[in-house]
Amino acid sequence: MALVGSAFAQADSFEQGVLLNAADLLPAESLKGASYRVRDQVTTDGFMANFVIDSDFGTFVATGLPQAKRRMVEAEAIRKLVETSKGDLFAEGLKRSIEQPITAVKNIVSDPVNSMKKAPATVSHFFTKVGSAIGRAGGKAKDSMENDGPPPSGTEVGNAMKNAAGFDKAKLDTAKQLGVDPYSDNARLQEEMDKVTWAFFAGGLPLRVGAAVVSAGVAVVATNMVGIPEDTYALTQSELALRDGRSLAEMGISDEDIKTFQLYGPLSTSRRHLIVVALENLSKASGRGRIIQQVNGCETADQVDFLIAALGILVERQRSGVTEYRSLEVLGRLPGAMNANGELEVPAPVDYVSWTEQVAGFAKREDLGTAPKVLVHTGRLSPMTATGLASAGWKVVAVAYPTR
């Protein structure tokens, strides 16, 4: 401890991200499935772990435990969908569906997507003092509408026909059976769900695909980690958008912020709904409009996922009766909350925190005010990080990743 304290006293004594074993972060039985394998070595950047998952359907890169678990269950879901597409019922459904002139079906992609091409983005910028998420969303909704491109193509018209015929509902049912996010950004998963669901839907046949995936033991865990609300599967995309828009309006969120929130690219339908549900559960806290503005200022899906998990930590602490929040705060780019005891809680959904220069700077940030500060974190802190935070006056509370 004396050595650590001495190191902390030196301004230039910092750690780097460490290399971990996947088994240090995930249950051993989940590291290999029928169609995937998690690589043993996991890099960290001082905050998050970056997993590489090799599957029969390409290589997935995942930032953080929740995304890694989502990718694992998605790999198993793709496997089940591919198996289903080789069966007699699929062939019969496809034969019947040919009578339906849907461009999307005729142009089913034959060359599968071999990898998730989106590189993982760090969340380290959340912990810096410079900049703010507030007030940076202006014009995004307008840009989104202005950049919509040319009039609908034949494929888009075909998609509209599918929606009108109830295809959306059928696909939601498929996603529910598989235990996956119906609006996942996994391109191969979406391709297979579209293909299989359409063949059975247009062919007038019942589709049952979930049993094998659930039996793998991963789907339930992944669904808990994602925390997909039940009504995500019950309401179509437009119905869910209407429901969430009304809820935000009732919270007093401005029309402009709601418009940006509902049209902004990195916010998938499921991500939007998770944020709205979290804010509904924090109804006694003021400042929910600031959180929406903060979300609108995010630039990547990974940043949005960080905020969703941070809100989930607050929701679960309040639900469990550990604390109650008076206000939600935006601390530069970080979300925070003032609890009933006058403490400023900063939720940090991280995997492994090293005492980097950036973490040290966060610990000593003067702009966080004079209230007692509590870091509520998932994952693990290095010994040097724990000592450094304590020396800077932080109380540290370890919690599990939010499950709802």
Long-range contacts (C-beta under 8 A, 24 or more apart in sequence): 1-387, 4-383, 4-384, 4-387, 5-387, 5-391, 7-384, 8-355, 8-384, 8-387, 8-388, 8-391, 14-355, 14-356, 14-357, 14-360, 15-46, 15-354, 15-355, 15-356, 15-382, 15-384, 15-385, 16-46, 16-354, 16-356, 17-43, 17-44, 17-45, 17-46, 17-354, 17-356, 18-44, 18-352, 18-354, 18-382, 19-43, 19-44, 20-44, 20-49, 20-352, 22-51, 25-49, 25-65, 25-351, 25-352, 25-379, 26-65, 26-68, 26-69, 29-217, 30-69, 30-72, 30-217, 30-218, 30-221, 33-72, 33-75, 33-76, 33-216, 33-218, 34-76, 34-79, 34-216, 35-75, 35-76, 35-78, 35-79, 36-60, 36-71, 36-72, 36-75, 36-76, 38-68, 38-72, 44-351, 44-352, 44-354, 45-122, 45-124, 46-124, 46-353, 46-354, 46-356, 46-358, 46-359, 47-122, 47-123, 47-124, 47-127, 47-350, 47-351, 47-352, 47-353, 47-359, 48-120, 48-122, 48-123, 48-350, 48-351, 49-351, 49-352, 50-120, 57-82, 57-112, 57-113, 57-114, 57-188, 58-112, 58-113, 58-114, 58-115, 58-116, 58-188, 59-114, 59-115, 59-116, 60-115, 60-116, 60-186, 61-115, 61-116, 61-118, 61-119, 61-120, 62-120, 63-120, 63-121, 63-122, 63-302, 64-302, 64-305, 64-306, 64-309, 64-349, 64-350, 64-351, 65-225, 65-351, 65-378, 65-379, 65-401, 66-225, 66-226, 66-305, 66-309, 66-349, 66-401, 67-302, 67-305, 69-218, 69-221, 69-222, 69-225, 69-226, 70-180, 70-181, 70-184, 70-222, 70-225, 70-226, 71-116, 71-186, 72-218, 72-222, 73-178, 73-179, 73-180, 73-213, 73-216, 73-218, 73-219, 73-221, 73-222, 73-223, 74-180, 74-184, 74-186, 74-189, 76-212, 76-213, 76-216, 76-218, 76-219, 77-178, 77-179, 77-180, 77-189, 77-192, 77-213, 77-219, 78-186, 78-188, 78-189, 78-192, 80-178, 80-209, 80-210, 80-212, 80-213, 81-178, 81-189, 81-192, 81-193, 81-195, 81-196, 81-209, 82-192, 83-212, 84-196, 84-207, 84-209, 85-192, 85-195, 85-196, 85-199, 89-200, 89-205, 90-196, 90-199, 90-200, 92-203, 92-205, 93-199, 93-200, 93-201, 93-202, 93-203, 93-204, 93-205, 94-199, 94-203, 95-203, 96-202, 96-203, 96-204, 96-205, 97-198, 97-199, 97-201, 97-202, 97-203, 100-202, 101-158, 102-158, 102-161, 102-162, 102-198, 102-202, 103-154, 103-155, 103-157, 103-158, 104-155, 104-158, 104-159, 104-162, 104-194, 104-198, 105-158, 105-195, 105-198, 105-199, 105-202, 107-155, 108-195, 109-191, 112-188, 112-191, 113-187, 113-188, 113-191, 116-186, 116-187, 118-185, 118-301, 120-302, 121-300, 121-302, 121-303, 123-302, 123-303, 123-306, 123-350, 124-358, 125-303, 125-333, 126-303, 126-306, 126-333, 126-334, 127-333, 127-334, 127-358, 127-359, 127-361, 127-362, 128-332, 128-333, 128-358, 128-361, 128-362, 129-332, 129-361, 129-362, 129-365, 129-367, 130-332, 131-332, 131-333, 132-297, 132-330, 132-332, 132-333, 133-293, 133-294, 133-295, 133-296, 133-297, 133-298, 133-330, 133-332, 133-333, 134-290, 134-293, 134-294, 134-297, 134-330, 135-293, 135-297, 136-296, 136-297, 137-257, 137-260, 137-264, 137-293, 137-296, 137-297, 140-260, 140-263, 140-264, 140-296, 141-256, 141-259, 141-260, 141-262, 141-263, 141-264, 144-263, 144-264, 144-265, 145-263, 162-198, 163-236, 165-201, 166-201, 167-197, 167-198, 167-201, 168-236, 168-237, 169-236, 170-197, 170-200, 170-201, 170-207, 171-197, 172-232, 172-233, 172-234, 172-236, 173-207, 173-233, 174-207, 174-209, 175-233, 176-210, 176-233, 177-207, 177-208, 177-209, 177-210, 177-213, 178-209, 178-210, 178-213, 178-219, 179-210, 179-213, 179-214, 179-219, 179-220, 179-222, 179-223, 180-219, 180-222, 181-226, 181-228, 181-232, 181-268, 181-270, 182-232, 182-233, 182-269, 182-270, 183-237, 183-268, 183-269, 183-270, 183-271, 184-268, 184-270, 185-268, 185-301, 224-403, 224-404, 225-401, 225-403, 227-274, 227-312, 227-402, 227-403, 227-404, 228-270, 228-274, 229-273, 229-274, 229-277, 231-273, 232-269, 232-270, 232-273, 237-269, 240-269, 240-272, 240-273, 241-269, 241-272, 244-272, 244-273, 244-276, 247-276, 247-280, 248-276, 248-279, 248-292, 251-279, 251-283, 251-288, 251-289, 252-288, 252-289, 253-288, 253-289, 253-292, 254-289, 257-289, 257-292, 257-293, 257-296, 258-292, 260-296, 261-292, 261-295, 261-296, 264-296, 266-298, 266-299, 266-300, 266-301, 266-303, 266-304, 267-295, 267-304, 268-301, 271-301, 271-304, 271-305, 271-308, 274-308, 274-312, 275-304, 275-307, 275-308, 275-311, 278-308, 278-311, 278-312, 278-314, 278-315, 279-311, 281-315, 281-318, 281-319, 282-311, 282-314, 282-315, 282-318, 282-325, 282-328, 282-337, 284-324, 284-325, 284-326, 285-325, 285-326, 285-327, 285-328, 285-337, 286-326, 286-327, 286-328, 287-327, 287-328, 287-329, 287-330, 288-328, 290-328, 290-329, 290-330, 291-328, 291-330, 291-335, 293-330, 294-330, 294-333, 294-335, 297-333, 306-349, 307-335, 309-347, 309-349, 309-378, 309-401, 309-402, 310-335, 310-347, 310-348, 310-349, 311-335, 311-347, 312-349, 312-401, 312-402, 312-404, 313-347, 313-349, 313-376, 313-378, 313-399, 313-402, 314-345, 314-347, 314-376, 315-402, 315-404, 316-399, 316-402, 316-403, 316-404, 317-345, 317-376, 317-399, 331-365, 331-367, 331-368, 332-365, 332-367, 336-368, 338-371, 339-374, 342-371, 342-372, 343-371, 343-372, 343-373, 343-374, 343-395, 344-368, 344-369, 344-371, 344-372, 344-373, 344-374, 345-374, 345-376, 346-373, 346-374, 346-375, 346-376, 347-376, 347-377, 348-375, 348-376, 348-377, 348-378, 349-377, 349-378, 349-379, 349-401, 349-402, 350-377, 350-378, 350-379, 351-378, 351-379, 351-380, 352-379, 352-380, 352-381, 352-382, 353-377, 353-379, 353-380, 353-381, 353-382, 353-385, 354-382, 354-384, 354-385, 355-382, 355-384, 355-385, 355-388, 359-385, 359-388, 360-388, 363-388, 363-389, 363-392, 363-394, 364-392
